[in-house]
Amino acid sequence: MFIDSHCHLDRIDLTPFQNDFANFMADAKAQQIDQMLCIGIDLEAWPDMVELVSPYDSVYLSVGVHPNVTEGEEPSVERLLALADTPKVIAIGETGLDYFRSEGDLDWQHQRFKRHIEVAKMTGKPLIIHTREAGQDSLDVLAKEGADQVGGIIHCFTEDWAYAEYALDLGFYISFSGIVTFKNAKQIQEVATKVPAERFLIETDSPYLAPVPHRGKPNYPTYVRHVAEYLAQLRETSVDDIAQQSSENFHRLFPTTAK
């Protein structure tokens, strides 16, 4: 019933599931989490992440190196292309710009971002975009580098409506995380009421950014239901409608995931 369009399954706390990933997956299925997109953020964890999710048809992968990662292997176009051929990989990223956690000359961040866009265009796989305190620069790079050829997702959306309109024009979908449920997230909540029905997604970004009523605690893909419930209130519709529409949108962006 629900699709979590952005989570980090290799990093969630499995303590409530007897430290057994299979138990977690069984619980997710029981709570109607039909599919999940597990996001890559570095190359060192990649082999273990692939091994973890490979037995599960309901889990897909993205490959990329997060803009804040400063240690480990720097991704070349050739390396990303090779990994993008991995079964289950349907997207490139997460990638983008982050000026909140990184300081100084960030040309390296821009160059990494551009390489991911190049790989996305070469493979035809959509992009997963992370942007924090770098809103306009992120959009400028996407536009200049021709990211509209593949589109993708502005994940964990935290910008305003003008930003959303620009991203939509570039062919990107807007994904709402648990942040939309926070009391001080008025700007994001406004965007959530305006995004066209065919262009929004829902996510958890678990194990981070748990939605109300779990804010401040470890996050899980099963909590995507709370995001859907809050969006249903904002958009004055039913939870079932949010679940169905966001799932249809996900399958439109990633056709190979349609059952």
TAVEN-V729060 format. One record per residue. N is the residue number from 1. RES is the residue in three letters. PHI is phi in radians with two decimals (none if undefined). D_CENTER is the distance of its C-alpha to the mean C-alpha in whole Angstrom. Layout:
# TAVEN-V729060
{{N & RES & PHI & D_CENTER} {N & RES & PHI & D_CENTER}}
This chain:
# TAVEN-V729060
{{1 & MET & none & 18} {2 & PHE & -1.97 & 14} {3 & ILE & -2.12 & 11} {4 & ASP & -1.58 & 8} {5 & SER & -1.44 & 5} {6 & HIS & -2.82 & 3} {7 & CYS & -2.65 & 7} {8 & HIS & -2.13 & 9} {9 & LEU & -1.15 & 12} {10 & ASP & -1.37 & 15} {11 & ARG & -2.12 & 15} {12 & ILE & -1.30 & 15} {13 & ASP & -1.43 & 19} {14 & LEU & -1.60 & 21} {15 & THR & -0.94 & 24} {16 & PRO & -1.17 & 24} {17 & PHE & -2.04 & 24} {18 & GLN & 0.97 & 27} {19 & ASN & 0.95 & 25} {20 & ASP & -2.17 & 24} {21 & PHE & -1.08 & 21} {22 & ALA & -1.09 & 23} {23 & ASN & -1.15 & 23} {24 & PHE & -1.06 & 20} {25 & MET & -1.10 & 19} {26 & ALA & -1.13 & 22} {27 & ASP & -1.15 & 21} {28 & ALA & -1.06 & 18} {29 & LYS & -1.10 & 20} {30 & ALA & -1.12 & 23} {31 & GLN & -1.67 & 20} {32 & GLN & 1.16 & 19} {33 & ILE & -1.57 & 16} {34 & ASP & -1.33 & 16} {35 & GLN & -2.58 & 13} {36 & MET & -2.47 & 10} {37 & LEU & -1.90 & 7} {38 & CYS & -1.57 & 8} {39 & ILE & -1.73 & 7} {40 & GLY & -1.45 & 10} {41 & ILE & -2.23 & 11} {42 & ASP & -2.72 & 15} {43 & LEU & -1.60 & 17} {44 & GLU & -1.18 & 19} {45 & ALA & -1.48 & 17} {46 & TRP & -0.99 & 16} {47 & PRO & -1.02 & 20} {48 & ASP & -1.19 & 19} {49 & MET & -1.15 & 16} {50 & VAL & -1.08 & 17} {51 & GLU & -1.10 & 20} {52 & LEU & -1.08 & 19} {53 & VAL & -1.68 & 17} {54 & SER & -1.01 & 19} {55 & PRO & -1.29 & 21} {56 & TYR & -1.97 & 19} {57 & ASP & -1.15 & 18} {58 & SER & -1.48 & 16} {59 & VAL & -2.00 & 13} {60 & TYR & -2.01 & 12} {61 & LEU & -2.24 & 10} {62 & SER & -2.09 & 9} {63 & VAL & -2.19 & 11} {64 & GLY & 3.06 & 12} {65 & VAL & -2.17 & 13} {66 & HIS & -1.02 & 12} {67 & PRO & -1.10 & 14} {68 & ASN & -1.59 & 16} {69 & VAL & -1.27 & 17} {70 & THR & -2.04 & 20} {71 & GLU & -2.07 & 22} {72 & GLY & 1.59 & 22} {73 & GLU & -1.24 & 22} {74 & GLU & -1.43 & 21} {75 & PRO & -1.34 & 19} {76 & SER & -1.56 & 22} {77 & VAL & -1.03 & 21} {78 & GLU & -1.10 & 23} {79 & ARG & -1.16 & 21} {80 & LEU & -1.12 & 18} {81 & LEU & -1.05 & 20} {82 & ALA & -1.10 & 21} {83 & LEU & -1.24 & 18} {84 & ALA & -1.14 & 16} {85 & ASP & -1.41 & 19} {86 & THR & -1.06 & 19} {87 & PRO & -0.93 & 19} {88 & LYS & 1.51 & 15} {89 & VAL & -1.33 & 13} {90 & ILE & -2.09 & 12} {91 & ALA & -2.61 & 10} {92 & ILE & -1.98 & 10} {93 & GLY & 2.31 & 9} {94 & GLU & -1.53 & 7} {95 & THR & -2.49 & 10} {96 & GLY & 2.58 & 12} {97 & LEU & -2.31 & 14} {98 & ASP & -2.48 & 15} {99 & TYR & -1.67 & 19} {100 & PHE & -1.39 & 19} {101 & ARG & -1.73 & 19} {102 & SER & -1.99 & 20} {103 & GLU & -2.26 & 24} {104 & GLY & 1.46 & 26} {105 & ASP & -1.27 & 26} {106 & LEU & -1.84 & 23} {107 & ASP & -1.03 & 24} {108 & TRP & -1.06 & 22} {109 & GLN & -1.16 & 19} {110 & HIS & -1.10 & 19} {111 & GLN & -1.16 & 21} {112 & ARG & -1.09 & 18} {113 & PHE & -1.01 & 16} {114 & LYS & -1.11 & 18} {115 & ARG & -1.14 & 18} {116 & HIS & -1.09 & 15} {117 & ILE & -1.09 & 16} {118 & GLU & -1.04 & 19} {119 & VAL & -1.13 & 17} {120 & ALA & -1.04 & 15} {121 & LYS & -1.17 & 18} {122 & MET & -1.21 & 20} {123 & THR & -1.71 & 18} {124 & GLY & 1.34 & 17} {125 & LYS & -1.68 & 14} {126 & PRO & -1.10 & 11} {127 & LEU & -1.67 & 9} {128 & ILE & -1.88 & 6} {129 & ILE & -1.83 & 7} {130 & HIS & -1.89 & 8} {131 & THR & -2.48 & 11} {132 & ARG & -2.52 & 14} {133 & GLU & 0.91 & 17} {134 & ALA & -2.53 & 17} {135 & GLY & -0.92 & 16} {136 & GLN & -1.18 & 19} {137 & ASP & -1.06 & 19} {138 & SER & -1.08 & 16} {139 & LEU & -1.12 & 17} {140 & ASP & -1.09 & 20} {141 & VAL & -1.15 & 19} {142 & LEU & -1.02 & 16} {143 & ALA & -1.19 & 20} {144 & LYS & -1.15 & 22} {145 & GLU & -1.55 & 20} {146 & GLY & 1.30 & 20} {147 & ALA & -1.16 & 16} {148 & ASP & -1.13 & 17} {149 & GLN & -1.19 & 19} {150 & VAL & -2.11 & 15} {151 & GLY & 1.16 & 13} {152 & GLY & 2.62 & 9} {153 & ILE & -2.27 & 7} {154 & ILE & -1.51 & 7} {155 & HIS & -1.43 & 5} {156 & CYS & 0.85 & 7} {157 & PHE & -1.09 & 10} {158 & THR & -2.35 & 13} {159 & GLU & -1.71 & 15} {160 & ASP & -1.71 & 18} {161 & TRP & -1.17 & 19} {162 & ALA & -1.06 & 21} {163 & TYR & -1.12 & 17} {164 & ALA & -1.04 & 16} {165 & GLU & -1.07 & 19} {166 & TYR & -1.09 & 18} {167 & ALA & -1.10 & 15} {168 & LEU & -1.09 & 16} {169 & ASP & -1.11 & 19} {170 & LEU & -1.46 & 17} {171 & GLY & 1.58 & 15} {172 & PHE & -1.70 & 12} {173 & TYR & -1.65 & 10} {174 & ILE & -1.85 & 10} {175 & SER & -1.92 & 7} {176 & PHE & -1.79 & 9} {177 & SER & -1.83 & 9} {178 & GLY & -1.06 & 12} {179 & ILE & -1.02 & 13} {180 & VAL & -1.08 & 15} {181 & THR & -1.50 & 17} {182 & PHE & -1.30 & 19} {183 & LYS & -1.06 & 22} {184 & ASN & -1.57 & 22} {185 & ALA & -1.69 & 19} {186 & LYS & -1.05 & 21} {187 & GLN & -1.11 & 20} {188 & ILE & -1.18 & 16} {189 & GLN & -1.11 & 18} {190 & GLU & -1.10 & 20} {191 & VAL & -1.05 & 17} {192 & ALA & -1.09 & 16} {193 & THR & -1.46 & 20} {194 & LYS & -1.82 & 20} {195 & VAL & -1.07 & 17} {196 & PRO & -0.98 & 19} {197 & ALA & -0.98 & 18} {198 & GLU & -1.49 & 17} {199 & ARG & -2.29 & 14} {200 & PHE & -2.01 & 12} {201 & LEU & -2.31 & 9} {202 & ILE & -2.18 & 9} {203 & GLU & -2.71 & 7} {204 & THR & -1.98 & 8} {205 & ASP & 1.02 & 7} {206 & SER & -1.05 & 10} {207 & PRO & -1.59 & 13} {208 & TYR & -1.77 & 12} {209 & LEU & 0.98 & 13} {210 & ALA & -1.04 & 14} {211 & PRO & -1.32 & 15} {212 & VAL & -1.04 & 19} {213 & PRO & -1.71 & 21} {214 & HIS & -1.86 & 20} {215 & ARG & -0.94 & 19} {216 & GLY & 1.54 & 20} {217 & LYS & -1.95 & 20} {218 & PRO & -1.01 & 17} {219 & ASN & -1.76 & 14} {220 & TYR & -2.41 & 14} {221 & PRO & -0.96 & 12} {222 & THR & -1.11 & 15} {223 & TYR & -1.36 & 15} {224 & VAL & -1.08 & 12} {225 & ARG & -1.03 & 16} {226 & HIS & -1.16 & 17} {227 & VAL & -1.11 & 14} {228 & ALA & -1.09 & 15} {229 & GLU & -1.11 & 19} {230 & TYR & -1.21 & 18} {231 & LEU & -1.11 & 17} {232 & ALA & -1.06 & 20} {233 & GLN & -1.12 & 22} {234 & LEU & -1.09 & 21} {235 & ARG & -1.65 & 21} {236 & GLU & 0.96 & 25} {237 & THR & -2.50 & 24} {238 & SER & -1.68 & 23} {239 & VAL & -1.07 & 20} {240 & ASP & -1.04 & 21} {241 & ASP & -1.16 & 21} {242 & ILE & -1.10 & 17} {243 & ALA & -1.09 & 16} {244 & GLN & -1.17 & 18} {245 & GLN & -1.15 & 17} {246 & SER & -1.15 & 13} {247 & SER & -1.20 & 14} {248 & GLU & -1.07 & 16} {249 & ASN & -1.12 & 14} {250 & PHE & -1.06 & 11} {251 & HIS & -1.20 & 14} {252 & ARG & -1.19 & 15} {253 & LEU & -1.25 & 13} {254 & PHE & -2.15 & 13} {255 & PRO & -1.01 & 16} {256 & THR & -1.21 & 17} {257 & THR & -1.53 & 15} {258 & ALA & -1.19 & 18} {259 & LYS & -1.54 & 20}}
